[in-house]
Amino acid sequence: MNVEPVIKKLTDEIIEKFMPLEVFLVSAKRNNSGELTSFKLCVIVPDNINVGEFEGEVYMNTECEIPFDIIAYNVGEWNELLDDDCTFAYRIDTAGVILYEQKQQS
């Protein structure tokens, strides 16, 4: 999969600083010339993380040259929402592009 360098760079920074469980690319907007103008990531974090605070921390402690949005879910909430095909989480899981998935401990 060919991911825009700016998206990969931000994803790598989020992984390094926050150690999420999963990161999905939800959407990427482009202008008429085909240049990336903004994008949205979904980040799955452990249940003990406050998702509102997490989202704020990502915005405050990462750098990106184009606008981006973050939506975060706790893993318990995420897993519960995946069973309902009317949820945004379900749509992300089925149509989003997984950029990172934490390796399970053996």
C-alpha positions as MATLAB code, in Angstrom:
seq = 'MNVEPVIKKLTDEIIEKFMPLEVFLVSAKRNNSGELTSFKLCVIVPDNINVGEFEGEVYMNTECEIPFDIIAYNVGEWNELLDDDCTFAYRIDTAGVILYEQKQQS';
ca = [
       0.000    0.000    0.000;
       1.288    3.425   -0.959;
       0.590    5.940    1.819;
       1.277    9.648    1.374;
       4.558   10.534    3.151;
       2.852   13.188    5.322;
       0.325   10.607    6.578;
       3.052    8.025    7.226;
       5.143   10.589    9.091;
       2.272   11.561   11.405;
       1.299    7.915   11.937;
       4.891    7.044   12.879;
       4.998    9.989   15.292;
       1.732    8.896   16.944;
       3.029    5.316   17.266;
       6.329    6.476   18.782;
       4.816    8.953   21.261;
       1.545    7.267   22.239;
       1.861    3.513   21.526;
      -1.702    2.996   20.213;
      -3.175   -0.416   19.493;
      -4.276    0.429   15.929;
      -4.277    3.360   13.509;
      -6.620    3.629   10.519;
      -6.712    6.109    7.665;
     -10.372    7.112    7.548;
     -10.309    9.613    4.706;
      -8.029   11.773    2.600;
      -9.186   14.867    0.746;
      -7.508   16.129   -2.394;
      -7.768   19.291   -4.445;
      -8.417   19.415   -8.204;
      -4.706   18.890   -8.844;
      -4.723   15.668   -6.843;
      -2.691   17.110   -3.972;
      -3.560   15.957   -0.467;
      -5.265   18.797    1.425;
      -6.402   17.071    4.646;
      -6.940   13.649    6.176;
      -8.546   11.864    9.113;
      -7.038    9.135   11.285;
      -8.763    6.829   13.730;
      -6.648    5.673   16.665;
      -7.559    2.776   18.962;
      -6.115    3.121   22.464;
      -6.218    1.011   25.648;
      -9.304    1.266   27.860;
      -7.414    3.169   30.578;
      -6.809    6.158   28.242;
      -9.229    9.103   28.209;
      -9.939    9.512   24.483;
     -10.742   13.224   24.728;
      -7.448   13.947   26.453;
      -5.648   11.647   24.039;
      -6.976   13.520   21.003;
      -5.854   16.824   22.538;
      -2.400   15.394   23.279;
      -2.015   14.286   19.655;
      -2.901   17.752   18.344;
      -0.588   19.468   20.846;
       2.391   17.115   20.572;
       2.658   16.228   16.890;
       3.503   18.208   13.805;
       1.894   17.981   10.399;
       2.104   20.427    7.519;
      -1.488   19.874    6.403;
      -4.748   19.830    8.382;
      -5.744   16.521    9.954;
      -8.408   15.156   12.263;
      -8.085   12.465   14.895;
     -10.868   10.326   16.243;
      -9.990    7.966   19.076;
     -11.783    5.002   20.574;
     -10.985    2.900   23.615;
     -10.480   -0.711   22.572;
     -13.475   -1.944   24.598;
     -15.805    0.617   23.048;
     -14.336   -0.056   19.599;
     -14.904   -3.810   19.840;
     -18.461   -3.264   21.038;
     -19.272   -0.834   18.195;
     -17.906   -3.183   15.521;
     -20.959   -5.407   16.019;
     -23.318   -2.625   14.885;
     -23.177   -1.918   11.154;
     -24.773    1.512   11.729;
     -21.772    2.898   13.656;
     -18.908    5.014   12.401;
     -16.497    2.490   13.964;
     -17.984   -0.274   11.819;
     -17.561    1.859    8.680;
     -13.952    2.664    9.602;
     -13.175   -0.996   10.216;
     -14.691   -2.101    6.913;
     -13.705    0.801    4.632;
     -10.709    2.415    6.349;
      -7.088    1.544    5.625;
      -5.162    0.048    8.519;
      -1.843    1.859    8.871;
      -0.663    0.197   12.076;
      -1.639   -2.715   14.252;
       0.195   -3.484   17.478;
       1.723   -6.938   17.460;
       0.143   -9.315   19.957;
       2.441  -10.577   22.704;
       3.140  -14.317   22.451;
];
